[in-house]
Amino acid sequence: MLASQLNVAPNTISRWETGVYRPSLDDVEKLARFFGVSMMTFLPPEMIHAEDDNLAALLRTARQLHPADLEELMKYAEFRKARSIYQGKSRGKPGRKAVKK
């Protein structure tokens, strides 16, 4: 079961799926590792922006790295991007959402 693999309660997974809660950055990293995908997979596309010349310079440098170093760099970059997106955003409050009448 996914919840036990991520060491969270089963209803937590359900709350992530329904948008009641947002997973923490650590939970996003666990999800990415579990499914073998990038952390960016779990972020809305409108939050992910293409970069400019700095990205091109980074790519040129990355091409010269050993594959193990490149893998580490990719994970670090994904973590930093996800962290920057998460900063300043609330994770939601426990309990049910108020229903507007």
N, CA, C and O atoms as a Tinker XYZ file with bonds, in Angstrom:
   404  protein
     1  N      0.840000   -1.172000    0.000000    73     2
     2  CA     0.000000    0.000000    0.000000    64     1     3
     3  C      0.893000    1.247000    0.000000    63     2     4     5
     4  O      1.921000    1.290000    0.676000    81     3
     5  N      0.489000    2.231000   -0.753000    73     3     6
     6  CA     1.274000    3.449000   -0.895000    64     5     7
     7  C      1.482000    4.145000    0.452000    63     6     8     9
     8  O      2.590000    4.582000    0.759000    81     7
     9  N      0.438000    4.246000    1.240000    73     7    10
    10  CA     0.538000    4.939000    2.532000    64     9    11
    11  C      1.611000    4.319000    3.413000    63    10    12    13
    12  O      2.400000    5.034000    4.031000    81    11
    13  N      1.645000    2.996000    3.474000    73    11    14
    14  CA     2.655000    2.355000    4.324000    64    13    15
    15  C      4.060000    2.548000    3.759000    63    14    16    17
    16  O      5.013000    2.684000    4.527000    81    15
    17  N      4.209000    2.563000    2.447000    73    15    18
    18  CA     5.517000    2.791000    1.830000    64    17    19
    19  C      6.035000    4.203000    2.111000    63    18    20    21
    20  O      7.240000    4.419000    2.240000    81    19
    21  N      5.103000    5.164000    2.205000    73    19    22
    22  CA     5.490000    6.556000    2.458000    64    21    23
    23  C      5.449000    6.907000    3.937000    63    22    24    25
    24  O      5.808000    8.016000    4.332000    81    23
    25  N      5.007000    5.949000    4.754000    73    23    26
    26  CA     4.920000    6.146000    6.197000    64    25    27
    27  C      3.960000    7.276000    6.570000    63    26    28    29
    28  O      4.264000    8.122000    7.411000    81    27
    29  N      2.785000    7.266000    5.917000    73    27    30
    30  CA     1.715000    8.215000    6.225000    64    29    31
    31  C      0.424000    7.433000    6.419000    63    30    32    33
    32  O      0.331000    6.264000    6.044000    81    31
    33  N     -0.562000    8.084000    7.002000    73    31    34
    34  CA    -1.864000    7.445000    7.212000    64    33    35
    35  C     -2.588000    7.288000    5.866000    63    34    36    37
    36  O     -2.452000    8.145000    4.993000    81    35
    37  N     -3.351000    6.209000    5.692000    73    35    38
    38  CA    -4.082000    6.013000    4.433000    64    37    39
    39  C     -5.002000    7.181000    4.082000    63    38    40    41
    40  O     -5.132000    7.530000    2.908000    81    39
    41  N     -5.645000    7.791000    5.089000    73    39    42
    42  CA    -6.532000    8.911000    4.764000    64    41    43
    43  C     -5.749000   10.146000    4.309000    63    42    44    45
    44  O     -6.313000   11.039000    3.676000    81    43
    45  N     -4.454000   10.199000    4.628000    73    43    46
    46  CA    -3.620000   11.302000    4.144000    64    45    47
    47  C     -3.504000   11.248000    2.629000    63    46    48    49
    48  O     -3.595000   12.275000    1.956000    81    47
    49  N     -3.303000   10.044000    2.094000    73    47    50
    50  CA    -3.227000    9.880000    0.635000    64    49    51
    51  C     -4.527000   10.355000   -0.003000    63    50    52    53
    52  O     -4.515000   11.073000   -1.003000    81    51
    53  N     -5.641000    9.949000    0.585000    73    51    54
    54  CA    -6.954000   10.359000    0.077000    64    53    55
    55  C     -7.103000   11.876000    0.106000    63    54    56    57
    56  O     -7.637000   12.469000   -0.831000    81    55
    57  N     -6.639000   12.492000    1.165000    73    55    58
    58  CA    -6.738000   13.956000    1.279000    64    57    59
    59  C     -5.845000   14.668000    0.274000    63    58    60    61
    60  O     -6.187000   15.750000   -0.204000    81    59
    61  N     -4.704000   14.070000   -0.049000    73    59    62
    62  CA    -3.860000   14.644000   -1.113000    64    61    63
    63  C     -4.597000   14.560000   -2.441000    63    62    64    65
    64  O     -4.610000   15.515000   -3.217000    81    63
    65  N     -5.207000   13.416000   -2.693000    73    63    66
    66  CA    -5.905000   13.194000   -3.970000    64    65    67
    67  C     -7.083000   14.143000   -4.152000    63    66    68    69
    68  O     -7.352000   14.593000   -5.266000    81    67
    69  N     -7.778000   14.446000   -3.076000    73    67    70
    70  CA    -8.955000   15.306000   -3.165000    64    69    71
    71  C     -8.632000   16.788000   -2.986000    63    70    72    73
    72  O     -9.502000   17.642000   -3.156000    81    71
    73  N     -7.384000   17.088000   -2.644000    73    71    74
    74  CA    -6.980000   18.478000   -2.481000    64    73    75
    75  C     -7.291000   19.069000   -1.119000    63    74    76    77
    76  O     -7.130000   20.273000   -0.920000    81    75
    77  N     -7.733000   18.245000   -0.177000    73    75    78
    78  CA    -7.975000   18.733000    1.176000    64    77    79
    79  C     -6.658000   19.127000    1.824000    63    78    80    81
    80  O     -6.574000   20.162000    2.487000    81    79
    81  N     -5.636000   18.311000    1.636000    73    79    82
    82  CA    -4.276000   18.594000    2.118000    64    81    83
    83  C     -3.337000   18.650000    0.931000    63    82    84    85
    84  O     -3.599000   18.081000   -0.129000    81    83
    85  N     -2.236000   19.352000    1.139000    73    83    86
    86  CA    -1.148000   19.352000    0.167000    64    85    87
    87  C      0.021000   18.633000    0.796000    63    86    88    89
    88  O      0.359000   18.913000    1.946000    81    87
    89  N      0.654000   17.708000    0.080000    73    87    90
    90  CA     1.800000   17.008000    0.675000    64    89    91
    91  C      2.948000   17.977000    0.936000    63    90    92    93
    92  O      3.130000   18.964000    0.222000    81    91
    93  N      3.717000   17.666000    1.980000    73    91    94
    94  CA     4.905000   18.469000    2.261000    64    93    95
    95  C      5.936000   18.208000    1.171000    63    94    96    97
    96  O      5.791000   17.280000    0.376000    81    95
    97  N      6.953000   19.014000    1.141000    73    95    98
    98  CA     8.020000   18.827000    0.168000    64    97    99
    99  C      8.687000   17.466000    0.359000    63    98   100   101
   100  O      9.029000   16.796000   -0.616000    81    99
   101  N      8.870000   17.061000    1.615000    73    99   102
   102  CA     9.437000   15.736000    1.886000    64   101   103
   103  C      8.536000   14.637000    1.335000    63   102   104   105
   104  O      9.021000   13.646000    0.789000    81   103
   105  N      7.225000   14.814000    1.479000    73   103   106
   106  CA     6.286000   13.816000    0.959000    64   105   107
   107  C      6.315000   13.776000   -0.568000    63   106   108   109
   108  O      6.212000   12.702000   -1.160000    81   107
   109  N      6.452000   14.924000   -1.201000    73   107   110
   110  CA     6.563000   14.961000   -2.668000    64   109   111
   111  C      7.811000   14.205000   -3.108000    63   110   112   113
   112  O      7.787000   13.474000   -4.098000    81   111
   113  N      8.904000   14.386000   -2.363000    73   111   114
   114  CA    10.132000   13.671000   -2.698000    64   113   115
   115  C      9.932000   12.163000   -2.538000    63   114   116   117
   116  O     10.382000   11.387000   -3.381000    81   115
   117  N      9.261000   11.746000   -1.466000    73   115   118
   118  CA     8.987000   10.316000   -1.267000    64   117   119
   119  C      8.113000    9.762000   -2.393000    63   118   120   121
   120  O      8.362000    8.667000   -2.897000    81   119
   121  N      7.096000   10.520000   -2.781000    73   119   122
   122  CA     6.230000   10.094000   -3.885000    64   121   123
   123  C      7.033000    9.934000   -5.177000    63   122   124   125
   124  O      6.866000    8.954000   -5.903000    81   123
   125  N      7.897000   10.898000   -5.452000    73   123   126
   126  CA     8.705000   10.845000   -6.671000    64   125   127
   127  C      9.619000    9.623000   -6.668000    63   126   128   129
   128  O      9.757000    8.942000   -7.684000    81   127
   129  N     10.228000    9.357000   -5.549000    73   127   130
   130  CA    11.106000    8.181000   -5.454000    64   129   131
   131  C     10.297000    6.890000   -5.579000    63   130   132   133
   132  O     10.731000    5.951000   -6.246000    81   131
   133  N      9.130000    6.838000   -4.945000    73   131   134
   134  CA     8.294000    5.637000   -5.002000    64   133   135
   135  C      7.892000    5.321000   -6.447000    63   134   136   137
   136  O      7.967000    4.173000   -6.885000    81   135
   137  N      7.464000    6.356000   -7.178000    73   135   138
   138  CA     7.000000    6.154000   -8.548000    64   137   139
   139  C      8.125000    6.239000   -9.580000    63   138   140   141
   140  O      7.905000    5.961000  -10.759000    81   139
   141  N      9.330000    6.621000   -9.142000    73   139   142
   142  CA    10.464000    6.708000  -10.060000    64   141   143
   143  C     10.327000    7.821000  -11.079000    63   142   144   145
   144  O     10.703000    7.665000  -12.240000    81   143
   145  N      9.779000    8.959000  -10.634000    73   143   146
   146  CA     9.591000   10.101000  -11.523000    64   145   147
   147  C     10.179000   11.352000  -10.871000    63   146   148   149
   148  O     10.568000   11.334000   -9.703000    81   147
   149  N     10.237000   12.420000  -11.633000    73   147   150
   150  CA    10.715000   13.699000  -11.126000    64   149   151
   151  C      9.722000   14.284000  -10.125000    63   150   152   153
   152  O      8.517000   14.061000  -10.240000    81   151
   153  N     10.223000   15.026000   -9.154000    73   151   154
   154  CA     9.343000   15.725000   -8.217000    64   153   155
   155  C      8.433000   16.697000   -8.954000    63   154   156   157
   156  O      7.318000   16.971000   -8.509000    81   155
   157  N      8.903000   17.212000  -10.069000    73   155   158
   158  CA     8.136000   18.190000  -10.831000    64   157   159
   159  C      6.854000   17.588000  -11.398000    63   158   160   161
   160  O      5.925000   18.317000  -11.743000    81   159
   161  N      6.800000   16.270000  -11.494000    73   159   162
   162  CA     5.607000   15.578000  -11.982000    64   161   163
   163  C      4.398000   15.910000  -11.127000    63   162   164   165
   164  O      3.271000   15.922000  -11.622000    81   163
   165  N      4.619000   16.180000   -9.852000    73   163   166
   166  CA     3.532000   16.394000   -8.919000    64   165   167
   167  C      3.150000   17.865000   -8.761000    63   166   168   169
   168  O      2.284000   18.196000   -7.952000    81   167
   169  N      3.784000   18.738000   -9.521000    73   167   170
   170  CA     3.481000   20.161000   -9.441000    64   169   171
   171  C      2.667000   20.579000  -10.659000    63   170   172   173
   172  O      2.887000   20.067000  -11.757000    81   171
   173  N      1.725000   21.508000  -10.472000    73   171   174
   174  CA     0.925000   21.969000  -11.612000    64   173   175
   175  C      1.811000   22.603000  -12.680000    63   174   176   177
   176  O      2.750000   23.332000  -12.359000    81   175
   177  N      1.510000   22.325000  -13.957000    73   175   178
   178  CA     2.349000   22.844000  -15.050000    64   177   179
   179  C      2.517000   24.355000  -15.027000    63   178   180   181
   180  O      3.575000   24.862000  -15.398000    81   179
   181  N      1.500000   25.078000  -14.600000    73   179   182
   182  CA     1.615000   26.540000  -14.606000    64   181   183
   183  C      2.614000   27.048000  -13.576000    63   182   184   185
   184  O      3.012000   28.212000  -13.625000    81   183
   185  N      3.026000   26.187000  -12.641000    73   183   186
   186  CA     4.020000   26.582000  -11.644000    64   185   187
   187  C      5.445000   26.348000  -12.131000    63   186   188   189
   188  O      6.396000   26.833000  -11.518000    81   187
   189  N      5.599000   25.627000  -13.199000    73   187   190
   190  CA     6.930000   25.278000  -13.703000    64   189   191
   191  C      7.238000   26.182000  -14.899000    63   190   192   193
   192  O      6.550000   26.139000  -15.919000    81   191
   193  N      8.260000   26.982000  -14.758000    73   191   194
   194  CA     8.605000   27.942000  -15.808000    64   193   195
   195  C      9.906000   27.554000  -16.498000    63   194   196   197
   196  O     10.838000   27.068000  -15.857000    81   195
   197  N      9.961000   27.769000  -17.791000    73   195   198
   198  CA    11.218000   27.566000  -18.520000    64   197   199
   199  C     12.163000   28.707000  -18.155000    63   198   200   201
   200  O     11.742000   29.856000  -18.017000    81   199
   201  N     13.422000   28.382000  -18.004000    73   199   202
   202  CA    14.410000   29.387000  -17.620000    64   201   203
   203  C     15.109000   29.929000  -18.854000    63   202   204   205
   204  O     14.888000   29.443000  -19.963000    81   203
   205  N     15.934000   30.915000  -18.667000    73   203   206
   206  CA    16.598000   31.625000  -19.746000    64   205   207
   207  C     18.042000   31.178000  -19.940000    63   206   208   209
   208  O     18.328000   29.981000  -19.918000    81   207
   209  N     18.928000   32.104000  -20.126000    73   207   210
   210  CA    20.333000   31.819000  -20.405000    64   209   211
   211  C     21.020000   31.062000  -19.274000    63   210   212   213
   212  O     21.945000   30.288000  -19.521000    81   211
   213  N     20.580000   31.274000  -18.043000    73   211   214
   214  CA    21.189000   30.558000  -16.927000    64   213   215
   215  C     20.992000   29.053000  -17.071000    63   214   216   217
   216  O     21.889000   28.273000  -16.753000    81   215
   217  N     19.838000   28.653000  -17.543000    73   215   218
   218  CA    19.570000   27.240000  -17.745000    64   217   219
   219  C     20.468000   26.677000  -18.852000    63   218   220   221
   220  O     20.997000   25.572000  -18.724000    81   219
   221  N     20.632000   27.420000  -19.908000    73   219   222
   222  CA    21.501000   26.973000  -21.000000    64   221   223
   223  C     22.932000   26.798000  -20.505000    63   222   224   225
   224  O     23.601000   25.833000  -20.873000    81   223
   225  N     23.406000   27.726000  -19.671000    73   223   226
   226  CA    24.759000   27.619000  -19.122000    64   225   227
   227  C     24.877000   26.404000  -18.209000    63   226   228   229
   228  O     25.883000   25.694000  -18.238000    81   227
   229  N     23.862000   26.171000  -17.410000    73   227   230
   230  CA    23.867000   25.004000  -16.531000    64   229   231
   231  C     23.884000   23.711000  -17.341000    63   230   232   233
   232  O     24.598000   22.770000  -16.994000    81   231
   233  N     23.112000   23.663000  -18.400000    73   231   234
   234  CA    23.086000   22.461000  -19.243000    64   233   235
   235  C     24.437000   22.201000  -19.901000    63   234   236   237
   236  O     24.882000   21.057000  -19.990000    81   235
   237  N     25.078000   23.258000  -20.358000    73   235   238
   238  CA    26.407000   23.088000  -20.959000    64   237   239
   239  C     27.384000   22.497000  -19.948000    63   238   240   241
   240  O     28.173000   21.613000  -20.281000    81   239
   241  N     27.326000   22.983000  -18.725000    73   239   242
   242  CA    28.206000   22.484000  -17.674000    64   241   243
   243  C     27.838000   21.054000  -17.294000    63   242   244   245
   244  O     28.718000   20.215000  -17.101000    81   243
   245  N     26.562000   20.779000  -17.189000    73   243   246
   246  CA    26.098000   19.454000  -16.779000    64   245   247
   247  C     26.529000   18.364000  -17.763000    63   246   248   249
   248  O     26.759000   17.224000  -17.360000    81   247
   249  N     26.637000   18.698000  -19.018000    73   247   250
   250  CA    27.053000   17.708000  -20.029000    64   249   251
   251  C     28.458000   17.163000  -19.759000    63   250   252   253
   252  O     28.820000   16.091000  -20.244000    81   251
   253  N     29.233000   17.902000  -18.993000    73   251   254
   254  CA    30.601000   17.493000  -18.714000    64   253   255
   255  C     30.723000   16.676000  -17.433000    63   254   256   257
   256  O     31.819000   16.237000  -17.084000    81   255
   257  N     29.619000   16.467000  -16.732000    73   255   258
   258  CA    29.654000   15.752000  -15.455000    64   257   259
   259  C     29.594000   14.237000  -15.637000    63   258   260   261
   260  O     29.065000   13.727000  -16.624000    81   259
   261  N     30.148000   13.542000  -14.659000    73   259   262
   262  CA    30.022000   12.082000  -14.586000    64   261   263
   263  C     28.536000   11.770000  -14.383000    63   262   264   265
   264  O     27.850000   12.543000  -13.714000    81   263
   265  N     28.011000   10.666000  -14.935000    73   263   266
   266  CA    26.586000   10.352000  -14.797000    64   265   267
   267  C     26.064000   10.352000  -13.350000    63   266   268   269
   268  O     24.940000   10.789000  -13.104000    81   267
   269  N     26.859000    9.873000  -12.403000    73   267   270
   270  CA    26.422000    9.871000  -11.008000    64   269   271
   271  C     26.293000   11.300000  -10.474000    63   270   272   273
   272  O     25.370000   11.606000   -9.719000    81   271
   273  N     27.221000   12.169000  -10.871000    73   271   274
   274  CA    27.152000   13.564000  -10.452000    64   273   275
   275  C     25.971000   14.271000  -11.114000    63   274   276   277
   276  O     25.320000   15.115000  -10.499000    81   275
   277  N     25.702000   13.924000  -12.359000    73   275   278
   278  CA    24.574000   14.507000  -13.071000    64   277   279
   279  C     23.259000   14.116000  -12.403000    63   278   280   281
   280  O     22.362000   14.947000  -12.264000    81   279
   281  N     23.143000   12.862000  -11.993000    73   279   282
   282  CA    21.945000   12.388000  -11.286000    64   281   283
   283  C     21.741000   13.175000   -9.987000    63   282   284   285
   284  O     20.627000   13.595000   -9.677000    81   283
   285  N     22.809000   13.366000   -9.247000    73   283   286
   286  CA    22.731000   14.123000   -7.997000    64   285   287
   287  C     22.338000   15.570000   -8.259000    63   286   288   289
   288  O     21.535000   16.141000   -7.521000    81   287
   289  N     22.897000   16.163000   -9.305000    73   287   290
   290  CA    22.571000   17.534000   -9.670000    64   289   291
   291  C     21.098000   17.662000  -10.042000    63   290   292   293
   292  O     20.441000   18.629000   -9.655000    81   291
   293  N     20.583000   16.707000  -10.780000    73   291   294
   294  CA    19.177000   16.740000  -11.182000    64   293   295
   295  C     18.256000   16.676000   -9.963000    63   294   296   297
   296  O     17.287000   17.430000   -9.873000    81   295
   297  N     18.555000   15.790000   -9.041000    73   295   298
   298  CA    17.726000   15.670000   -7.842000    64   297   299
   299  C     17.788000   16.946000   -7.003000    63   298   300   301
   300  O     16.778000   17.397000   -6.463000    81   299
   301  N     18.964000   17.509000   -6.905000    73   299   302
   302  CA    19.113000   18.755000   -6.148000    64   301   303
   303  C     18.327000   19.885000   -6.813000    63   302   304   305
   304  O     17.642000   20.651000   -6.136000    81   303
   305  N     18.427000   19.984000   -8.127000    73   303   306
   306  CA    17.703000   21.031000   -8.849000    64   305   307
   307  C     16.199000   20.867000   -8.687000    63   306   308   309
   308  O     15.485000   21.853000   -8.499000    81   307
   309  N     15.712000   19.636000   -8.757000    73   307   310
   310  CA    14.281000   19.382000   -8.576000    64   309   311
   311  C     13.848000   19.778000   -7.169000    63   310   312   313
   312  O     12.797000   20.392000   -6.986000    81   311
   313  N     14.662000   19.425000   -6.178000    73   311   314
   314  CA    14.344000   19.778000   -4.799000    64   313   315
   315  C     14.267000   21.287000   -4.631000    63   314   316   317
   316  O     13.321000   21.804000   -4.036000    81   315
   317  N     15.266000   21.995000   -5.157000    73   315   318
   318  CA    15.301000   23.454000   -5.012000    64   317   319
   319  C     14.110000   24.109000   -5.703000    63   318   320   321
   320  O     13.522000   25.046000   -5.164000    81   319
   321  N     13.751000   23.630000   -6.884000    73   319   322
   322  CA    12.615000   24.199000   -7.607000    64   321   323
   323  C     11.324000   23.960000   -6.836000    63   322   324   325
   324  O     10.515000   24.872000   -6.663000    81   323
   325  N     11.139000   22.737000   -6.379000    73   323   326
   326  CA     9.925000   22.422000   -5.616000    64   325   327
   327  C      9.865000   23.250000   -4.340000    63   326   328   329
   328  O      8.798000   23.736000   -3.966000    81   327
   329  N     11.000000   23.414000   -3.670000    73   327   330
   330  CA    11.039000   24.200000   -2.444000    64   329   331
   331  C     10.668000   25.649000   -2.721000    63   330   332   333
   332  O      9.948000   26.267000   -1.937000    81   331
   333  N     11.154000   26.191000   -3.826000    73   331   334
   334  CA    10.835000   27.586000   -4.135000    64   333   335
   335  C      9.354000   27.760000   -4.433000    63   334   336   337
   336  O      8.779000   28.804000   -4.124000    81   335
   337  N      8.741000   26.766000   -5.020000    73   335   338
   338  CA     7.305000   26.831000   -5.305000    64   337   339
   339  C      6.502000   26.724000   -4.019000    63   338   340   341
   340  O      5.486000   27.400000   -3.856000    81   339
   341  N      6.957000   25.881000   -3.114000    73   339   342
   342  CA     6.240000   25.654000   -1.864000    64   341   343
   343  C      6.384000   26.793000   -0.862000    63   342   344   345
   344  O      5.530000   26.942000    0.012000    81   343
   345  N      7.420000   27.589000   -0.961000    73   343   346
   346  CA     7.662000   28.634000    0.029000    64   345   347
   347  C      6.506000   29.618000    0.049000    63   346   348   349
   348  O      6.023000   30.068000   -0.990000    81   347
   349  N      6.083000   29.933000    1.246000    73   347   350
   350  CA     5.040000   30.938000    1.400000    64   349   351
   351  C      3.638000   30.431000    1.176000    63   350   352   353
   352  O      2.688000   31.212000    1.249000    81   351
   353  N      3.474000   29.161000    0.907000    73   351   354
   354  CA     2.136000   28.633000    0.668000    64   353   355
   355  C      1.728000   27.786000    1.851000    63   354   356   357
   356  O      2.535000   27.034000    2.397000    81   355
   357  N      0.488000   27.906000    2.242000    73   355   358
   358  CA     0.014000   27.104000    3.365000    64   357   359
   359  C     -0.273000   25.691000    2.890000    63   358   360   361
   360  O     -0.564000   25.462000    1.716000    81   359
   361  N     -0.188000   24.754000    3.809000    73   359   362
   362  CA    -0.410000   23.352000    3.480000    64   361   363
   363  C     -1.851000   22.943000    3.722000    63   362   364   365
   364  O     -2.187000   21.770000    3.558000    81   363
   365  N     -2.694000   23.856000    4.098000    73   363   366
   366  CA    -4.063000   23.487000    4.417000    64   365   367
   367  C     -4.170000   23.151000    5.889000    63   366   368   369
   368  O     -3.177000   22.821000    6.537000    81   367
   369  N     -5.352000   23.234000    6.399000    73   367   370
   370  CA    -5.559000   22.979000    7.810000    64   369   371
   371  C     -6.243000   21.639000    7.993000    63   370   372   373
   372  O     -7.002000   21.204000    7.126000    81   371
   373  N     -5.977000   20.969000    9.129000    73   371   374
   374  CA    -6.640000   19.696000    9.378000    64   373   375
   375  C     -8.146000   19.886000    9.457000    63   374   376   377
   376  O     -8.638000   20.970000    9.771000    81   375
   377  N     -8.852000   18.831000    9.173000    73   375   378
   378  CA   -10.301000   18.853000    9.252000    64   377   379
   379  C    -10.936000   19.113000    7.896000    63   378   380   381
   380  O    -10.256000   19.203000    6.874000    81   379
   381  N    -12.216000   19.227000    7.913000    73   379   382
   382  CA   -12.961000   19.426000    6.673000    64   381   383
   383  C    -12.928000   20.879000    6.249000    63   382   384   385
   384  O    -12.784000   21.783000    7.071000    81   383
   385  N    -13.065000   21.083000    4.955000    73   383   386
   386  CA   -13.158000   22.431000    4.437000    64   385   387
   387  C    -14.563000   22.969000    4.736000    63   386   388   389
   388  O    -15.540000   22.221000    4.726000    81   387
   389  N    -14.645000   24.245000    4.993000    73   387   390
   390  CA   -15.939000   24.855000    5.229000    64   389   391
   391  C    -16.731000   24.880000    3.925000    63   390   392   393
   392  O    -16.182000   25.177000    2.864000    81   391
   393  N    -17.988000   24.575000    4.006000    73   391   394
   394  CA   -18.853000   24.576000    2.836000    64   393   395
   395  C    -19.516000   25.933000    2.754000    63   394   396   397
   396  O    -20.159000   26.381000    3.704000    81   395
   397  N    -19.354000   26.598000    1.596000    73   395   398
   398  CA   -19.976000   27.904000    1.401000    64   397   399
   399  C    -21.443000   27.725000    1.077000    63   398   400   401
   400  O    -21.820000   26.866000    0.279000    81   399
   401  N    -22.261000   28.540000    1.704000    73   399   402
   402  CA   -23.722000   28.458000    1.458000    64   401   403
   403  C    -24.203000   29.686000    0.770000    63   402   404
   404  O    -25.393000   29.805000    0.480000    81   403
